Amino acid sequence: MTTANPTLAESFKANWRQYIIYIGFAVIFALTLADKGFLNPNNLLNIVRQTAMIAVMAIAMTFVLSAGEIDLSVGAVAGLATVTVAMAIAVAGPVAGVFAGLATGIAVGMFNGWLTTRVGIPSFLTTLAMMGIAKGLAMWISNTAAVPILSPAYSWLFGGGSLFKIPVLLFWMVVFGAIGHVVLRRTSFGRRVLATGGGETAARYSGIDTKAIKFRVLVISSTAAAFAGMLYAGRLQSGRFQLGEGDELSVIAAAVLGGTSLFGGKGTIIGTIVGALMIGMINNGLILMGLEFSQQLIARGGIIILAVALSQKRS
């Protein structure tokens, strides 16, 4: 019987497929792109900067998938949050911008959760519709124009700064990862999330309010997406509706590659972070290879197919 806290050997045995993928891609890129600066420390830090927002959203997506749901609106919510943050900072300063960004995520998450758990619309359709709503709203309130952020303090803290030559974005990724891991593995809420995704009917009979669990994970997902938008805005010093566009594909891929099941009941935050770093490494490698954007999209789609296939085998 596997213990609640598996050893490294048990973890490797349970997730060997993912580890082989990680090692294989790392070796391929290291060997083929070494002369193009792939292993250069600055390039590796750049991968972290490009990956941090995906990792933050993927950590929250781990809860959603573990509960047996899905959120396709995260990229659009991140884009909407960049606009609301930038507009609030322009009017009332950086503190108001932080509150505006978080409020955007909470509001969208509550709406998604209400439609899914109370109205009964599947989360796939709810969040697919919200993807269009959030993007359209961001375009409308910004008049499709970039909204500059003129607060150096905000830009430093939320994306643009470095501490001891380490990007602030890495610290945010570690903080979210640590909190997510503790909540999922060490709290009753995390156990209820996994139980809900593992068997909703059985979870209800055991006294778990599965609707409340699903509502909360959808709120968590949208709030994390809005925070990722805040990081986008800080790093690029502006709010734009295009930011975060298409991120839902990378976010889901990162979670599933890390060992989270698309069918619910299984999730790992550490694996999700590693999966996000893998996505960042792949994106960076594809760029260094000189592939066109269309070819990069094909490669990312292939990763999703591979991840789903491995997830089905494990299930």
C-alpha positions as CSV (number, residue, x, y, z in Angstrom):
1,M,0.0,0.0,0.0
2,T,1.3,3.4,-0.9
3,T,1.8,5.7,2.1
4,A,0.3,9.2,2.3
5,N,3.7,10.7,1.9
6,P,5.5,8.6,-0.7
7,T,9.2,8.3,-0.9
8,L,11.2,9.4,-3.9
9,A,11.3,5.8,-5.2
10,E,7.5,5.4,-4.8
11,S,7.0,8.8,-6.5
12,F,9.2,7.8,-9.4
13,K,7.5,4.4,-9.8
14,A,4.0,6.1,-9.9
15,N,5.0,8.8,-12.3
16,W,7.8,7.3,-14.4
17,R,6.1,8.3,-17.7
18,Q,6.2,12.0,-16.9
19,Y,9.8,11.8,-15.7
20,I,10.9,10.1,-18.8
21,I,9.2,12.9,-20.9
22,Y,10.9,15.6,-18.8
23,I,14.3,14.0,-19.0
24,G,14.0,13.3,-22.7
25,F,13.0,16.8,-23.6
26,A,15.7,18.3,-21.3
27,V,18.4,16.1,-22.9
28,I,17.2,16.8,-26.5
29,F,17.1,20.6,-26.0
30,A,20.4,20.6,-24.0
31,L,22.2,18.7,-26.8
32,T,20.6,20.4,-29.9
33,L,20.4,23.9,-28.6
34,A,23.5,24.3,-26.5
35,D,25.2,26.3,-29.2
36,K,22.2,28.7,-29.3
37,G,22.4,29.6,-25.6
38,F,19.7,27.3,-24.3
39,L,21.7,26.5,-21.1
40,N,22.8,30.1,-20.6
41,P,21.8,31.2,-17.1
42,N,20.1,34.3,-18.5
43,N,18.0,32.2,-20.9
44,L,17.1,29.8,-18.1
45,L,15.9,32.8,-16.0
46,N,14.0,34.0,-19.0
47,I,12.2,30.7,-19.1
48,V,11.2,31.2,-15.5
49,R,9.9,34.7,-16.3
50,Q,7.8,33.3,-19.2
51,T,6.6,30.4,-17.2
52,A,5.6,32.0,-13.9
53,M,2.1,33.1,-15.0
54,I,1.4,29.7,-16.6
55,A,2.5,28.0,-13.3
56,V,0.3,30.2,-11.1
57,M,-2.8,29.4,-13.3
58,A,-1.8,25.8,-13.5
59,I,-1.6,25.4,-9.8
60,A,-5.2,26.6,-9.4
61,M,-6.2,24.4,-12.5
62,T,-4.9,21.4,-10.6
63,F,-7.6,21.9,-8.0
64,V,-10.2,22.3,-10.7
65,L,-9.2,19.2,-12.6
66,S,-8.8,17.2,-9.4
67,A,-12.4,18.1,-8.6
68,G,-13.6,16.7,-11.9
69,E,-14.1,20.1,-13.6
70,I,-12.3,22.3,-16.1
71,D,-11.8,26.0,-16.6
72,L,-11.2,27.3,-20.2
73,S,-11.5,31.0,-19.3
74,V,-8.3,31.4,-17.4
75,G,-6.4,33.1,-20.3
76,A,-9.2,35.6,-21.0
77,V,-9.6,36.3,-17.3
78,A,-5.9,37.1,-17.1
79,G,-6.3,39.5,-20.0
80,L,-9.3,41.2,-18.5
81,A,-7.5,41.6,-15.2
82,T,-4.5,43.3,-16.8
83,V,-7.0,46.0,-18.1
84,T,-8.9,46.4,-14.8
85,V,-5.6,46.7,-12.9
86,A,-4.1,49.2,-15.3
87,M,-7.3,51.3,-15.3
88,A,-7.6,51.3,-11.5
89,I,-3.9,52.2,-11.0
90,A,-4.4,55.2,-13.4
91,V,-7.3,56.4,-11.3
92,A,-6.5,55.5,-7.7
93,G,-3.0,54.1,-7.5
94,P,-1.4,50.7,-7.2
95,V,-3.3,49.5,-4.1
96,A,-6.6,50.0,-5.9
97,G,-5.1,48.2,-8.8
98,V,-4.4,45.1,-6.7
99,F,-7.9,45.1,-5.3
100,A,-9.4,45.6,-8.8
101,G,-7.5,42.7,-10.2
102,L,-8.4,40.3,-7.4
103,A,-12.0,41.5,-7.5
104,T,-12.1,40.7,-11.2
105,G,-11.1,37.2,-10.6
106,I,-13.4,36.6,-7.7
107,A,-16.4,38.0,-9.6
108,V,-15.8,35.8,-12.6
109,G,-15.1,32.8,-10.5
110,M,-18.3,33.2,-8.5
111,F,-20.3,33.6,-11.8
112,N,-18.7,30.5,-13.3
113,G,-19.3,28.6,-10.0
114,W,-22.9,29.6,-9.8
115,L,-23.7,28.7,-13.4
116,T,-22.0,25.3,-13.0
117,T,-23.2,24.2,-9.5
118,R,-26.6,26.0,-9.3
119,V,-27.8,26.3,-12.8
120,G,-26.3,23.0,-13.8
121,I,-24.4,24.0,-16.9
122,P,-21.2,21.9,-17.4
123,S,-18.1,23.8,-16.5
124,F,-16.7,23.2,-20.0
125,L,-19.5,25.2,-21.5
126,T,-19.7,27.8,-18.7
127,T,-16.0,28.6,-19.0
128,L,-16.0,28.4,-22.7
129,A,-18.6,31.1,-22.8
130,M,-16.8,33.1,-20.2
131,M,-13.7,33.0,-22.4
132,G,-15.5,35.1,-25.0
133,I,-17.3,37.3,-22.4
134,A,-14.1,38.2,-20.6
135,K,-12.2,39.0,-23.8
136,G,-15.0,41.1,-25.2
137,L,-15.3,43.0,-21.9
138,A,-11.6,43.7,-21.8
139,M,-11.8,45.0,-25.4
140,W,-14.8,47.1,-24.7
141,I,-13.6,48.9,-21.5
142,S,-10.1,49.5,-22.9
143,N,-11.4,50.4,-26.4
144,T,-8.9,47.7,-27.7
145,A,-6.0,50.0,-26.7
146,A,-3.1,49.2,-24.3
147,V,-3.5,50.9,-20.9
148,P,-0.1,52.0,-19.5
149,I,0.9,51.3,-15.9
150,L,3.0,54.2,-14.6
151,S,3.7,52.8,-11.1
152,P,7.3,51.6,-10.8
153,A,6.6,50.0,-7.4
154,Y,3.7,47.9,-8.8
155,S,5.8,46.9,-11.9
156,W,8.7,45.9,-9.7
157,L,6.6,43.8,-7.2
158,F,4.3,42.2,-9.8
159,G,6.6,40.9,-12.4
160,G,9.3,43.3,-13.5
161,G,11.7,43.3,-10.5
162,S,14.6,41.1,-9.4
163,L,15.9,40.4,-5.9
164,F,19.5,39.3,-5.7
165,K,19.4,38.8,-9.4
166,I,16.5,36.4,-9.0
167,P,13.2,37.4,-10.8
168,V,10.4,38.4,-8.5
169,L,8.2,36.2,-10.6
170,L,10.1,33.1,-9.4
171,F,9.3,34.1,-5.8
172,W,5.6,34.4,-6.7
173,M,5.7,31.0,-8.3
174,V,7.3,29.4,-5.3
175,V,4.8,31.0,-2.9
176,F,1.8,29.9,-4.9
177,G,3.3,26.4,-5.2
178,A,4.0,26.0,-1.5
179,I,0.5,27.2,-0.6
180,G,-1.2,25.0,-3.2
181,H,0.8,21.9,-2.1
182,V,0.0,22.4,1.5
183,V,-3.7,23.0,0.8
184,L,-4.1,20.0,-1.5
185,R,-2.1,17.5,0.6
186,R,-2.4,18.7,4.2
187,T,-5.9,20.1,4.6
188,S,-9.4,18.7,4.7
189,F,-10.3,20.9,1.8
190,G,-7.7,19.3,-0.4
191,R,-8.9,15.9,0.6
192,R,-12.5,16.8,-0.2
193,V,-11.4,18.2,-3.6
194,L,-9.7,14.9,-4.5
195,A,-12.7,12.9,-3.1
196,T,-15.1,14.9,-5.2
197,G,-13.2,14.3,-8.4
198,G,-12.6,10.7,-7.5
199,G,-16.2,9.8,-7.1
200,E,-18.8,12.5,-6.7
201,T,-21.7,10.2,-5.6
202,A,-19.5,8.5,-3.0
203,A,-18.3,11.8,-1.8
204,R,-21.8,13.1,-1.3
205,Y,-22.8,10.0,0.6
206,S,-19.8,10.6,2.9
207,G,-21.1,14.0,3.8
208,I,-19.1,16.2,1.4
209,D,-20.9,19.2,-0.2
210,T,-19.6,18.5,-3.7
211,K,-21.3,21.6,-5.2
212,A,-19.6,23.8,-2.6
213,I,-16.2,22.2,-3.4
214,K,-16.7,22.8,-7.2
215,F,-17.8,26.3,-6.6
216,R,-14.7,27.1,-4.6
217,V,-12.2,25.6,-7.0
218,L,-13.7,27.6,-9.8
219,V,-13.4,30.8,-7.7
220,I,-9.8,29.8,-6.9
221,S,-9.0,29.3,-10.6
222,S,-10.4,32.6,-11.8
223,T,-8.7,34.5,-8.9
224,A,-5.4,32.8,-9.7
225,A,-5.9,33.7,-13.4
226,A,-6.5,37.3,-12.4
227,F,-3.4,37.3,-10.3
228,A,-1.5,36.0,-13.3
229,G,-2.9,38.9,-15.2
230,M,-1.6,41.2,-12.6
231,L,1.9,39.7,-13.1
232,Y,1.5,40.1,-16.9
233,A,0.6,43.7,-16.4
234,G,3.5,44.4,-14.0
235,R,6.1,42.7,-16.2
236,L,4.9,44.5,-19.4
237,Q,3.9,47.7,-17.6
238,S,0.5,47.8,-19.3
239,G,-2.9,46.2,-19.5
240,R,-3.9,44.6,-22.8
241,F,-6.8,42.4,-23.7
242,Q,-4.4,40.2,-25.8
243,L,-2.4,39.2,-22.7
244,G,-3.1,35.6,-21.6
245,E,-4.7,34.8,-24.9
246,G,-4.4,31.0,-25.6
247,D,-2.8,30.3,-22.1
248,E,-5.6,27.9,-21.2
249,L,-3.9,25.3,-23.5
250,S,-0.5,25.6,-21.8
251,V,-2.1,25.7,-18.4
252,I,-4.0,22.5,-18.9
253,A,-1.0,20.8,-20.5
254,A,1.2,21.8,-17.5
255,A,-1.2,20.3,-15.0
256,V,-1.8,17.1,-16.9
257,L,1.9,16.6,-17.8
258,G,2.6,17.0,-14.1
259,G,0.4,14.1,-13.1
260,T,-3.0,15.6,-12.6
261,S,-5.8,13.5,-14.1
262,L,-8.2,15.0,-16.5
263,F,-10.8,12.7,-15.0
264,G,-10.6,14.0,-11.5
265,G,-9.4,12.5,-8.2
266,K,-5.7,12.9,-8.7
267,G,-3.5,16.0,-8.6
268,T,0.0,17.1,-7.7
269,I,1.1,20.7,-7.3
270,I,4.8,19.9,-7.5
271,G,4.3,18.0,-10.7
272,T,2.2,20.8,-12.1
273,I,5.1,23.3,-11.5
274,V,7.5,20.9,-13.2
275,G,5.0,20.5,-16.0
276,A,4.8,24.3,-16.4
277,L,8.5,24.6,-16.5
278,M,8.5,21.9,-19.2
279,I,6.0,23.9,-21.2
280,G,8.2,27.0,-20.8
281,M,11.3,25.1,-21.8
282,I,9.5,23.6,-24.9
283,N,8.3,27.1,-26.0
284,N,11.7,28.6,-25.5
285,G,13.4,25.7,-27.4
286,L,10.9,26.0,-30.3
287,I,11.7,29.7,-30.6
288,L,15.5,29.0,-30.5
289,M,14.9,26.4,-33.2
290,G,13.5,29.2,-35.4
291,L,10.0,27.6,-35.8
292,E,7.1,29.7,-36.9
293,F,4.3,30.5,-34.5
294,S,2.0,28.1,-36.4
295,Q,4.5,25.3,-35.9
296,Q,4.8,26.1,-32.2
297,L,1.0,25.7,-31.9
298,I,1.2,22.3,-33.5
299,A,3.9,21.2,-31.1
300,R,1.9,22.4,-28.1
301,G,-1.2,20.5,-29.3
302,G,0.9,17.4,-29.6
303,I,1.9,17.7,-25.9
304,I,-1.8,17.8,-24.9
305,I,-2.5,14.6,-26.9
306,L,0.5,12.9,-25.3
307,A,-0.5,14.0,-21.9
308,V,-4.1,12.8,-22.3
309,A,-2.9,9.4,-23.6
310,L,-0.6,8.9,-20.6
311,S,-3.4,10.0,-18.2
312,Q,-5.8,7.5,-19.7
313,K,-3.2,4.7,-19.3
314,R,-2.7,5.6,-15.6
315,S,-6.4,5.8,-15.0
